Amino acid sequence: MTPSFYEYVKRFENPEAQDPVSRFANKVAEDQSFPKHSKDFNQLSTYLESNPDYGKFLLTFDEVWSHYQYDFG
């Protein structure tokens, strides 16, 4: 069964890490409004692009999405 993107990103969560992927995962984990069940790139991308808190993470999202697609696409 393919995990949602949220479930996939949660595996990179690490509050002590400073790498971009962990920082993105930490931000996603604390976001109560994140579309937790989505597996849809357009829905996730639109959500992130419309939320100013994610502005600096858009390239990281693209990177993590590529890995998600490779692993489960």
C-alpha positions as CSV (number, residue, x, y, z in Angstrom):
1,M,0.0,0.0,0.0
2,T,1.4,3.4,-1.0
3,P,1.7,5.8,1.9
4,S,0.4,9.3,1.6
5,F,3.1,12.0,0.9
6,Y,2.7,13.1,4.5
7,E,3.4,9.6,5.8
8,Y,6.4,9.4,3.6
9,V,7.8,12.8,4.7
10,K,7.3,11.9,8.4
11,R,10.1,9.4,8.1
12,F,12.6,12.3,7.7
13,E,11.4,14.2,10.7
14,N,14.2,15.0,13.1
15,P,13.9,18.2,15.3
16,E,17.7,18.3,15.9
17,A,18.8,18.0,12.2
18,Q,19.5,21.1,10.1
19,D,19.4,19.6,6.6
20,P,16.7,20.9,4.3
21,V,14.8,17.6,4.1
22,S,14.6,17.2,7.8
23,R,13.6,20.9,8.3
24,F,10.9,20.4,5.6
25,A,9.6,17.3,7.4
26,N,9.6,19.0,10.7
27,K,7.5,21.9,9.2
28,V,5.1,19.4,7.7
29,A,4.7,17.5,10.9
30,E,3.8,20.6,12.9
31,D,1.3,21.8,10.2
32,Q,-2.2,20.9,11.4
33,S,-3.7,21.9,8.0
34,F,-1.3,19.9,5.8
35,P,-3.3,17.6,3.4
36,K,-2.3,14.4,5.3
37,H,-4.0,11.9,3.0
38,S,-2.9,13.3,-0.3
39,K,-0.8,11.5,-2.9
40,D,-1.5,14.2,-5.6
41,F,1.3,16.4,-6.7
42,N,-0.9,19.3,-7.8
43,Q,-2.9,19.4,-4.6
44,L,0.2,19.3,-2.5
45,S,2.1,21.8,-4.6
46,T,-0.8,24.2,-4.6
47,Y,-1.1,24.0,-0.8
48,L,2.6,24.6,-0.3
49,E,2.7,27.5,-2.8
50,S,-0.2,29.2,-1.2
51,N,1.3,29.0,2.3
52,P,4.0,31.5,2.9
53,D,5.6,29.3,5.6
54,Y,6.7,26.9,2.9
55,G,8.3,29.5,0.5
56,K,11.9,28.4,1.3
57,F,11.0,24.7,1.1
58,L,9.5,24.5,-2.4
59,L,12.7,23.2,-4.0
60,T,13.0,20.7,-1.1
61,F,9.4,19.6,-1.8
62,D,10.3,18.9,-5.4
63,E,13.3,16.9,-4.3
64,V,11.4,14.8,-1.8
65,W,8.5,14.4,-4.2
66,S,11.0,12.9,-6.8
67,H,12.1,10.4,-4.2
68,Y,8.5,9.6,-3.2
69,Q,7.7,9.0,-6.9
70,Y,10.8,6.8,-7.4
71,D,10.0,4.7,-4.3
72,F,6.2,4.4,-4.9
73,G,5.3,5.8,-8.3
